[in-house]
Amino acid sequence: MQNNTLLSVSVAREKILQGISPLTSEKCSIHSAHNRIVAEDLIALISHPAQAVSAMDGYAARLSDIVTVPTLLPKVGTSRAGCMYEKPLLAGELVRIFTGAVIPDGCDTIVLQEDTEIVQGKIQINEQPKLGQYIRKPGLDFLAGQKIITKLSQLTSRSCALIALAGFSEVNVIKKPQIGILTSGDELVAPGQFPKPGQLINSNNLLLSSLIRSSGGEPFDLGILPDKPGALIEKLTNSTDLDLIVTTGGASVGDHDFIAADIKNDPNTALYFWKIAMRPGKPLLFGKYKNTPLLGLPGNPVSAGVCSVLFLTPIIKKFLGLNPNLSYSNALITQDLTKNDKREEYLRATLFENNEGIRYVTPASIQDSSMLAILNKADCLIQRPAFAPKIKRGSVVSILNFPNLF
Amino acid sequence: MQNNTLLSVSVAREKILQGISPLTSEKCSIHSAHNRIVAEDLIALISHPAQAVSAMDGYAARLSDIVTVPTLLPKVGTSRAGCMYEKPLLAGELVRIFTGAVIPDGCDTIVLQEDTEIVQGKIQINEQPKLGQYIRKPGLDFLAGQKIITKLSQLTSRSCALIALAGFSEVNVIKKPQIGILTSGDELVAPGQFPKPGQLINSNNLLLSSLIRSSGGEPFDLGILPDKPGALIEKLTNSTDLDLIVTTGGASVGDHDFIAADIKNDPNTALYFWKIAMRPGKPLLFGKYKNTPLLGLPGNPVSAGVCSVLFLTPIIKKFLGLNPNLSYSNALITQDLTKNDKREEYLRATLFENNEGIRYVTPASIQDSSMLAILNKADCLIQRPAFAPKIKRGSVVSILNFPNLF
């Protein structure tokens, strides 16, 4: 499967995703389950409410005692949340009841507090109640045995609360993909160091680690890879517990780019391809080191960023059992675009939605792949297919929104 | 300012926000700055690129040496990323250069690698280059002294990479609001405990803590508050370092709800109001314990959830210096709605967008405020103003989307 031809973005992504298998699950306390993906349907362990409870503050009553209004009845006790009235409600009795409190046996209606007044030490009911009013039946919210969360849902605040209420203290969630990051290049220095002439601060590690974390993975910094043959294999020897290795830089055709060569030359690796027909990001690589998939992103900050949106986040989604497809949408272009060449292009662009909900997209005036400040200001990418013809201002174009917090 | 009249949602929110001041800033390593809010404009400390660099693999050349093509010139050295060619480029010389490498002095154009071939040990240039082509000027991305991030921006993956590249190793960010959570009610048991008849698993703490964390705050579990006078003040005595206290339950008009009473009776507290005209969530309270604002949410899981979207997330935004306004939008209702009473209503609803981008919203068939499973399935809330007239299917209604991961 080794070849040097340019692959299209969609074929590249398909081939990459074929090499990724969804991860297994692990137990997780509900206190740290927010944002995780549940690995199985969750079936309520207990009903909510477990017993019939009152939906309002008032009086538990028997409808047959209230033939006409006003009616005067004695209060024989109280049922409140956490302290129920243990006896049955007998004919001719009222029990003071509060919201959420258990309905006594025999009660079939709740008289609202505001529909009563105290008269001669008894409770006078001034409004005729209806049968069953303000009584929440057992299991009104959900019954024990009922499915409350579907497999592969992401646990939100609401669903964490729901599974707590349903009796769970821990849940099976999909493991977080463990992703090693190797940034490549002799010119790189760590953030905070002042670069000498010709050196560059390593920004890709920060971009990737934060993106991996906010996409549901766990990043591991494997350090900076020097530009020399064999360096990659040396770094990876002790990195066998990872689900994915991501490299940046060193995957170009330059004489000093050794990643592809390293992978080709090692008997434990496989190289699937290393050039794809896209801009920014032509030098992209997918392979395996032993059983660990390896994604080689370009070193240019913008190319690394755009390629991580196009290839890395779908990989993480597939690991998590989620749909890895990118969600393109449409917008109207605010200026003419020239025809495109053989490389599918992703233009950094800003989006504007007018009052009628119509979206207009404007490409940045410079699209140089070293310009991170422009990527930072962009709202989305305009996708231009290979060989797209020139188009006029006002035409519909396909756009790709960024992942949350990218 | 103490009163018993029903306040409108918007007036309540306004009064609450008047009691909240934006927090001060703290230093934060760029490695943990993702998602944080920057407290000041960030001005690049160094330019990117710091020197003129090549945008392509090829040869650094002097245009005056290439009068016609083909031209044969000798390669006198190499400039690569991390290892520049230190001497000036003299007339009649070429220097092999790689993407990102520093341009030697005297070079004014880059000849693409694919436009050359090796002939008799020299480099034959086959295509006429243009002046300055493929040379990235110093500061092309940004110049030292240029503003790269605006005050109160949220730091995304892209902006973390950008500030690293601009020379930062730490930044001033707005402090995370420290928010204590007190869940109130004798009926509550912790998740994982099996509730006895009349008991209820505490789900509000999980809902609030995860929402606070994903909104940029830091939650602290202050435990479960028993239903007895004075319990609130007892719990708060040692909680003076918090920016906000959130309670759930115990703020109703029921005989056993002591929070409002506790706040009223203590000389260190202030009670601003405790009933607002909304459904779900009438019993809502805002006050102060010493100098710490206190937000009392209803105890019903759905009411607590809806009120946290309407009141708690705007508070967190104001703490973080962000715009606290809720962003309502429009959708078409798929069924008739009856007229509304004096309480502004927030209906749990599902949203559907058709191919033309038109959004349709359907309220859940039961709107009981104890039904967390329905809140969990909802995509948004339909806002119905107080005294809204009945409307027909197809009418425009106002909807409120949930915060991310709510």
Chai-1 contact restraints between the chains, C-beta under 6 A:
chainA,res_idxA,chainB,res_idxB,connection_type,confidence,min_distance_angstrom,max_distance_angstrom,comment,restraint_id
A,I30,B,P191,contact,1.0,0.0,6.0,A-B,restraint_1
A,H34,B,S210,contact,1.0,0.0,6.0,A-B,restraint_2
A,Q51,B,P197,contact,1.0,0.0,6.0,A-B,restraint_3
A,D57,B,G254,contact,1.0,0.0,6.0,A-B,restraint_4
A,R80,B,H256,contact,1.0,0.0,6.0,A-B,restraint_5
A,A81,B,G185,contact,1.0,0.0,6.0,A-B,restraint_6
A,A81,B,E187,contact,1.0,0.0,6.0,A-B,restraint_7
A,G82,B,D186,contact,1.0,0.0,6.0,A-B,restraint_8
A,G82,B,E187,contact,1.0,0.0,6.0,A-B,restraint_9
A,M84,B,G198,contact,1.0,0.0,6.0,A-B,restraint_10
A,F98,B,G254,contact,1.0,0.0,6.0,A-B,restraint_11
A,V102,B,G198,contact,1.0,0.0,6.0,A-B,restraint_12
A,R136,B,S370,contact,1.0,0.0,6.0,A-B,restraint_13
A,D141,B,S370,contact,1.0,0.0,6.0,A-B,restraint_14
A,D141,B,M371,contact,1.0,0.0,6.0,A-B,restraint_15
A,D141,B,L372,contact,1.0,0.0,6.0,A-B,restraint_16
A,D141,B,A373,contact,1.0,0.0,6.0,A-B,restraint_17
A,F142,B,A373,contact,1.0,0.0,6.0,A-B,restraint_18
A,I148,B,A373,contact,1.0,0.0,6.0,A-B,restraint_19
A,T156,B,L405,contact,1.0,0.0,6.0,A-B,restraint_20
A,T156,B,F406,contact,1.0,0.0,6.0,A-B,restraint_21
A,S157,B,L207,contact,1.0,0.0,6.0,A-B,restraint_22
A,S157,B,S210,contact,1.0,0.0,6.0,A-B,restraint_23
A,S157,B,L211,contact,1.0,0.0,6.0,A-B,restraint_24
A,S157,B,F406,contact,1.0,0.0,6.0,A-B,restraint_25
A,R158,B,L375,contact,1.0,0.0,6.0,A-B,restraint_26
A,R158,B,N376,contact,1.0,0.0,6.0,A-B,restraint_27
A,S159,B,N376,contact,1.0,0.0,6.0,A-B,restraint_28
A,C160,B,L206,contact,1.0,0.0,6.0,A-B,restraint_29
A,C160,B,S210,contact,1.0,0.0,6.0,A-B,restraint_30
A,A161,B,S203,contact,1.0,0.0,6.0,A-B,restraint_31
A,A161,B,L206,contact,1.0,0.0,6.0,A-B,restraint_32
A,A161,B,L207,contact,1.0,0.0,6.0,A-B,restraint_33
A,A161,B,P301,contact,1.0,0.0,6.0,A-B,restraint_34
A,L162,B,L372,contact,1.0,0.0,6.0,A-B,restraint_35
A,L162,B,N376,contact,1.0,0.0,6.0,A-B,restraint_36
A,A164,B,P191,contact,1.0,0.0,6.0,A-B,restraint_37
A,A164,B,I201,contact,1.0,0.0,6.0,A-B,restraint_38
A,A164,B,S203,contact,1.0,0.0,6.0,A-B,restraint_39
A,A164,B,L206,contact,1.0,0.0,6.0,A-B,restraint_40
A,L165,B,I201,contact,1.0,0.0,6.0,A-B,restraint_41
A,L165,B,S203,contact,1.0,0.0,6.0,A-B,restraint_42
A,L165,B,L372,contact,1.0,0.0,6.0,A-B,restraint_43
A,S169,B,P191,contact,1.0,0.0,6.0,A-B,restraint_44
A,S169,B,G192,contact,1.0,0.0,6.0,A-B,restraint_45
A,G185,B,A81,contact,1.0,0.0,6.0,A-B,restraint_46
A,D186,B,G82,contact,1.0,0.0,6.0,A-B,restraint_47
A,E187,B,A81,contact,1.0,0.0,6.0,A-B,restraint_48
A,E187,B,G82,contact,1.0,0.0,6.0,A-B,restraint_49
A,P191,B,I30,contact,1.0,0.0,6.0,A-B,restraint_50
A,P191,B,A164,contact,1.0,0.0,6.0,A-B,restraint_51
A,P191,B,S169,contact,1.0,0.0,6.0,A-B,restraint_52
A,G192,B,S169,contact,1.0,0.0,6.0,A-B,restraint_53
A,P197,B,Q51,contact,1.0,0.0,6.0,A-B,restraint_54
A,G198,B,M84,contact,1.0,0.0,6.0,A-B,restraint_55
A,G198,B,V102,contact,1.0,0.0,6.0,A-B,restraint_56
A,I201,B,A164,contact,1.0,0.0,6.0,A-B,restraint_57
A,I201,B,L165,contact,1.0,0.0,6.0,A-B,restraint_58
A,S203,B,A161,contact,1.0,0.0,6.0,A-B,restraint_59
A,S203,B,A164,contact,1.0,0.0,6.0,A-B,restraint_60
A,S203,B,L165,contact,1.0,0.0,6.0,A-B,restraint_61
A,L206,B,C160,contact,1.0,0.0,6.0,A-B,restraint_62
A,L206,B,A161,contact,1.0,0.0,6.0,A-B,restraint_63
A,L206,B,A164,contact,1.0,0.0,6.0,A-B,restraint_64
A,L207,B,S157,contact,1.0,0.0,6.0,A-B,restraint_65
A,L207,B,A161,contact,1.0,0.0,6.0,A-B,restraint_66
A,S210,B,H34,contact,1.0,0.0,6.0,A-B,restraint_67
A,S210,B,S157,contact,1.0,0.0,6.0,A-B,restraint_68
A,S210,B,C160,contact,1.0,0.0,6.0,A-B,restraint_69
A,L211,B,S157,contact,1.0,0.0,6.0,A-B,restraint_70
A,G254,B,D57,contact,1.0,0.0,6.0,A-B,restraint_71
A,G254,B,F98,contact,1.0,0.0,6.0,A-B,restraint_72
A,H256,B,R80,contact,1.0,0.0,6.0,A-B,restraint_73
A,P301,B,A161,contact,1.0,0.0,6.0,A-B,restraint_74
A,S370,B,R136,contact,1.0,0.0,6.0,A-B,restraint_75
A,S370,B,D141,contact,1.0,0.0,6.0,A-B,restraint_76
A,M371,B,D141,contact,1.0,0.0,6.0,A-B,restraint_77
A,L372,B,D141,contact,1.0,0.0,6.0,A-B,restraint_78
A,L372,B,L162,contact,1.0,0.0,6.0,A-B,restraint_79
A,L372,B,L165,contact,1.0,0.0,6.0,A-B,restraint_80
A,A373,B,D141,contact,1.0,0.0,6.0,A-B,restraint_81
A,A373,B,F142,contact,1.0,0.0,6.0,A-B,restraint_82
A,A373,B,I148,contact,1.0,0.0,6.0,A-B,restraint_83
A,L375,B,R158,contact,1.0,0.0,6.0,A-B,restraint_84
A,N376,B,R158,contact,1.0,0.0,6.0,A-B,restraint_85
A,N376,B,S159,contact,1.0,0.0,6.0,A-B,restraint_86
A,N376,B,L162,contact,1.0,0.0,6.0,A-B,restraint_87
A,L405,B,T156,contact,1.0,0.0,6.0,A-B,restraint_88
A,F406,B,T156,contact,1.0,0.0,6.0,A-B,restraint_89
A,F406,B,S157,contact,1.0,0.0,6.0,A-B,restraint_90
